[in-house]
Amino acid sequence: MLLNGLIMAALLSALLACKSTENSLSASAIGNCADAGLLERVLGILQPSSVASDRQACIPMVITSRNGNGVPSQSNNNTQNRAFQAAFQGARQHIRIQTPNFNDDAAIRGLGAAVRRGVKVEMVQSKLFNCETENQFGQGGQNEKGIVRFIKEFGASAAQGPLHDIRWFTMIKDGKPVRVVDNTKGKKPEERPNNSHAKFMAVDDELVIVGSANMDTQSWNQSRELNVMVFHPEVTKAWQNQVFQSNFAIAQPVAADELIESKISCDML
């Protein structure tokens, strides 16, 4: 969480020195020039839209957001959701995600379609994170339910396969990996120091997205959110190694018996 905060602070500081526009999506640039391959694909998918992007720019950054709703809305007509969907569609090799919660219908469909195209999806989720809240009516359900819906999109029956690998956030304790089970019952946030609330996505080692949005119904359909997309291979690989790969390497795979629908609950396992 600290690293995520430092990343966001550095990005926002850099963006203050960059030009801005009044467009719904704005791209700014700093640093050394980067290959525009995935940038062109993603911005091409986003068209027609109000996008300001200098194709000769260096380290293009796109700010995406979603306004909060008093009443949940399934509309994806906002820059955040459209940007995530464009990234899913623009992927050619792999998508790597770390998210506390995973249950939004549009996200599940988009990632499922990517797998069917041959894109590998790797994911780290937080076991039982805000489980009771996520299971409330209209909120999409706890992570296990989202995983079941995701793997059904491409006919799989387990959380691991040739083109998908879903794991639980894990910490090292006394030299051994220990899955973090985030049981929130009766606990304040400061009493849950080991949970992961990181939100991260990397695509094809070219695009990285960090920000406030989970891959859940709350973030996609109701909450106010803000994210930064950075199109640059070196930045993507560096952040991916620091934020995702280090966690994915020790994360424990989601087991088959955790996805038996009749047994899914918020009870500690």
C-alpha positions as CSV (number, residue, x, y, z in Angstrom):
1,M,0.0,0.0,0.0
2,L,2.9,2.4,0.8
3,L,4.5,1.7,-2.6
4,N,1.1,2.3,-4.3
5,G,0.9,5.6,-2.5
6,L,4.4,6.6,-3.5
7,I,3.7,5.7,-7.2
8,M,0.5,7.8,-7.2
9,A,2.3,10.8,-5.5
10,A,5.2,10.6,-8.1
11,L,2.7,10.4,-11.0
12,L,0.6,13.3,-9.8
13,S,3.7,15.4,-9.2
14,A,4.9,14.7,-12.7
15,L,1.6,15.5,-14.2
16,L,1.5,18.9,-12.6
17,A,4.4,19.9,-14.8
18,C,2.7,18.5,-18.0
19,K,0.1,20.1,-20.2
20,S,-3.5,19.4,-19.5
21,T,-6.7,19.6,-21.6
22,E,-10.4,19.9,-20.9
23,N,-11.0,16.6,-22.8
24,S,-12.6,13.7,-21.1
25,L,-9.4,11.8,-21.6
26,S,-6.1,13.7,-21.5
27,A,-2.6,12.4,-22.3
28,S,0.6,14.1,-21.1
29,A,4.2,13.2,-21.5
30,I,7.6,13.4,-19.8
31,G,10.9,11.5,-20.0
32,N,12.2,9.4,-22.9
33,C,10.2,8.5,-26.0
34,A,8.5,5.1,-26.0
35,D,7.1,2.7,-28.6
36,A,3.5,3.6,-29.4
37,G,2.2,0.1,-30.4
38,L,-0.2,-0.6,-27.5
39,L,-0.9,3.1,-27.1
40,E,-2.2,3.2,-30.7
41,R,-4.4,0.1,-30.2
42,V,-5.9,1.3,-27.0
43,L,-6.6,4.8,-28.1
44,G,-7.9,3.4,-31.4
45,I,-10.4,1.3,-29.5
46,L,-11.5,4.2,-27.4
47,Q,-12.4,6.3,-30.5
48,P,-14.6,8.0,-31.2
49,S,-13.9,10.0,-28.0
50,S,-12.3,13.2,-26.9
51,V,-8.7,12.1,-26.6
52,A,-5.7,14.4,-26.6
53,S,-2.6,12.5,-27.4
54,D,0.7,13.5,-29.0
55,R,1.8,10.5,-31.0
56,Q,5.4,11.9,-30.7
57,A,5.1,12.3,-27.0
58,C,7.4,10.8,-24.4
59,I,5.9,8.5,-21.7
60,P,2.2,9.2,-22.6
61,M,0.0,9.2,-19.6
62,V,-3.8,9.1,-19.6
63,I,-5.9,10.1,-16.6
64,T,-9.2,8.2,-16.4
65,S,-12.0,8.7,-13.9
66,R,-15.5,7.8,-12.9
67,N,-18.0,10.1,-11.2
68,G,-19.8,8.7,-8.2
69,N,-23.4,7.8,-8.4
70,G,-26.0,8.0,-5.6
71,V,-27.7,5.0,-7.2
72,P,-25.6,2.2,-8.8
73,S,-25.4,2.3,-12.6
74,Q,-24.3,-0.4,-15.0
75,S,-23.4,2.2,-17.7
76,N,-19.8,1.9,-18.9
77,N,-19.9,5.3,-20.5
78,N,-17.1,6.8,-18.4
79,T,-13.4,7.1,-19.1
80,Q,-12.4,4.7,-16.4
81,N,-14.5,1.7,-17.6
82,R,-13.9,2.4,-21.3
83,A,-10.2,2.6,-20.7
84,F,-10.1,-0.7,-18.8
85,Q,-12.2,-2.4,-21.6
86,A,-9.9,-0.9,-24.3
87,A,-6.9,-2.3,-22.5
88,F,-8.5,-5.8,-22.3
89,Q,-9.3,-5.6,-26.0
90,G,-5.9,-4.3,-27.0
91,A,-3.9,-7.0,-25.1
92,R,-2.1,-9.5,-27.3
93,Q,0.0,-11.5,-24.8
94,H,-0.8,-11.1,-21.2
95,I,-2.8,-9.1,-18.6
96,R,-1.6,-9.0,-15.0
97,I,-3.9,-7.7,-12.3
98,Q,-3.8,-7.2,-8.5
99,T,-7.1,-6.3,-7.0
100,P,-8.7,-6.6,-3.5
101,N,-12.1,-7.6,-5.1
102,F,-13.1,-9.1,-8.4
103,N,-16.8,-9.4,-9.3
104,D,-17.8,-6.8,-11.9
105,D,-19.8,-8.2,-14.8
106,A,-18.1,-6.1,-17.5
107,A,-14.6,-6.7,-16.2
108,I,-15.3,-10.5,-16.1
109,R,-16.7,-10.5,-19.6
110,G,-13.8,-8.4,-20.9
111,L,-11.1,-10.6,-19.3
112,G,-12.9,-13.8,-20.4
113,A,-12.9,-12.6,-24.0
114,A,-9.2,-11.9,-23.7
115,V,-8.5,-15.4,-22.6
116,R,-10.6,-16.8,-25.5
117,R,-8.4,-14.8,-27.8
118,G,-5.3,-16.4,-26.4
119,V,-4.2,-13.7,-23.9
120,K,-3.0,-15.1,-20.6
121,V,-4.6,-13.5,-17.5
122,E,-2.7,-13.7,-14.2
123,M,-4.3,-12.3,-11.1
124,V,-3.7,-11.7,-7.3
125,Q,-6.7,-11.2,-5.2
126,S,-7.3,-10.8,-1.4
127,K,-9.0,-13.7,0.3
128,L,-12.3,-12.6,1.9
129,F,-11.6,-8.9,1.5
130,N,-14.7,-7.0,2.6
131,C,-16.5,-10.2,2.1
132,E,-19.8,-9.3,3.9
133,T,-20.0,-6.0,2.0
134,E,-19.3,-7.6,-1.4
135,N,-22.1,-10.1,-0.7
136,Q,-24.7,-7.5,-0.2
137,F,-27.5,-7.3,-2.8
138,G,-26.2,-5.8,-6.1
139,Q,-22.5,-5.7,-5.1
140,G,-21.4,-8.7,-7.2
141,G,-20.4,-11.2,-4.5
142,Q,-17.1,-12.2,-2.8
143,N,-14.1,-13.1,-4.9
144,E,-14.7,-16.8,-5.1
145,K,-18.0,-16.1,-6.9
146,G,-16.3,-13.7,-9.3
147,I,-13.7,-16.3,-10.1
148,V,-16.3,-18.9,-10.8
149,R,-18.1,-16.6,-13.2
150,F,-14.8,-15.7,-14.9
151,I,-13.6,-19.2,-15.6
152,K,-17.0,-20.1,-16.9
153,E,-16.5,-17.4,-19.6
154,F,-14.0,-19.7,-21.3
155,G,-15.2,-23.1,-20.2
156,A,-12.6,-23.8,-17.4
157,S,-13.4,-25.5,-14.1
158,A,-10.3,-24.5,-12.1
159,A,-8.5,-21.2,-11.2
160,Q,-5.4,-22.3,-13.0
161,G,-4.9,-23.3,-16.6
162,P,-2.8,-22.7,-19.7
163,L,-4.1,-19.1,-20.1
164,H,-5.2,-18.2,-16.6
165,D,-3.7,-18.3,-13.1
166,I,-5.5,-16.8,-10.1
167,R,-3.8,-16.7,-6.7
168,W,-4.4,-15.3,-3.2
169,F,-2.4,-12.5,-1.8
170,T,0.3,-14.1,0.5
171,M,2.9,-12.8,3.0
172,I,6.1,-14.2,4.2
173,K,5.9,-15.0,8.0
174,D,8.8,-16.7,9.8
175,G,10.3,-17.5,6.4
176,K,7.3,-19.2,5.1
177,P,4.5,-18.1,2.8
178,V,1.2,-17.6,4.6
179,R,-2.1,-16.8,2.8
180,V,-3.6,-13.6,4.2
181,V,-7.3,-14.2,5.1
182,D,-8.8,-10.8,5.5
183,N,-11.7,-11.5,7.9
184,T,-13.2,-8.1,8.6
185,K,-15.8,-9.1,11.2
186,G,-15.6,-6.6,14.0
187,K,-12.2,-5.2,12.9
188,K,-11.2,-1.7,12.2
189,P,-8.9,-1.0,9.1
190,E,-5.9,-0.5,11.4
191,E,-6.5,-3.9,12.9
192,R,-6.0,-5.5,9.5
193,P,-2.4,-4.5,8.8
194,N,-1.6,-7.5,6.5
195,N,-4.4,-7.1,4.0
196,S,-3.6,-6.0,0.4
197,H,-5.7,-3.1,-1.0
198,A,-3.4,-2.6,-4.0
199,K,-5.0,-1.9,-7.5
200,F,-2.7,-2.7,-10.4
201,M,-2.9,-3.8,-14.0
202,A,-0.2,-4.3,-16.6
203,V,-0.7,-5.3,-20.2
204,D,1.9,-6.8,-22.6
205,D,4.8,-5.2,-20.7
206,E,3.8,-1.9,-22.4
207,L,0.9,-0.4,-20.4
208,V,0.5,-0.1,-16.6
209,I,-2.6,1.3,-14.8
210,V,-2.6,2.3,-11.1
211,G,-5.2,4.1,-9.1
212,S,-8.2,3.8,-6.9
213,A,-10.4,1.3,-8.8
214,N,-11.0,-2.3,-7.9
215,M,-12.3,-4.8,-10.4
216,D,-15.6,-4.9,-8.6
217,T,-19.1,-3.7,-9.0
218,Q,-18.7,-0.9,-6.5
219,S,-15.7,0.7,-8.4
220,W,-17.2,0.1,-11.9
221,N,-20.8,1.0,-11.2
222,Q,-21.1,3.4,-8.2
223,S,-17.9,4.9,-6.6
224,R,-15.9,7.9,-7.7
225,E,-12.5,6.7,-8.9
226,L,-9.3,8.1,-10.4
227,N,-6.6,6.1,-12.3
228,V,-3.5,6.8,-14.3
229,M,-2.5,4.8,-17.5
230,V,1.2,4.9,-18.4
231,F,2.2,3.7,-21.9
232,H,5.9,2.9,-21.5
233,P,7.7,-0.5,-21.5
234,E,10.4,0.4,-19.0
235,V,8.0,2.0,-16.6
236,T,5.6,-0.9,-16.9
237,K,8.3,-3.6,-16.3
238,A,9.7,-1.7,-13.4
239,W,6.4,-1.3,-11.6
240,Q,5.3,-4.8,-12.6
241,N,8.4,-6.3,-11.0
242,Q,8.0,-4.2,-7.8
243,V,4.2,-4.4,-7.3
244,F,2.9,-7.5,-9.1
245,Q,5.6,-10.0,-9.7
246,S,7.0,-10.0,-6.2
247,N,3.5,-10.7,-4.9
248,F,2.5,-13.2,-7.6
249,A,5.7,-15.2,-7.0
250,I,4.7,-16.1,-3.5
251,A,0.9,-16.0,-3.8
252,Q,-0.9,-19.2,-3.1
253,P,-3.1,-20.6,-5.9
254,V,-6.9,-20.6,-5.5
255,A,-7.8,-24.2,-4.8
256,A,-10.5,-26.1,-6.6
257,D,-12.5,-26.8,-3.4
258,E,-12.7,-23.0,-2.7
259,L,-14.8,-22.7,-5.9
260,I,-17.5,-25.2,-5.1
261,E,-20.4,-22.8,-5.3
262,S,-22.5,-24.5,-2.6
263,K,-19.7,-24.1,-0.1
264,I,-18.7,-20.4,-0.8
265,S,-19.1,-18.2,2.2
266,C,-17.4,-15.6,4.4
267,D,-16.5,-18.2,7.0
268,M,-12.8,-18.6,7.8
269,L,-11.3,-21.7,6.0
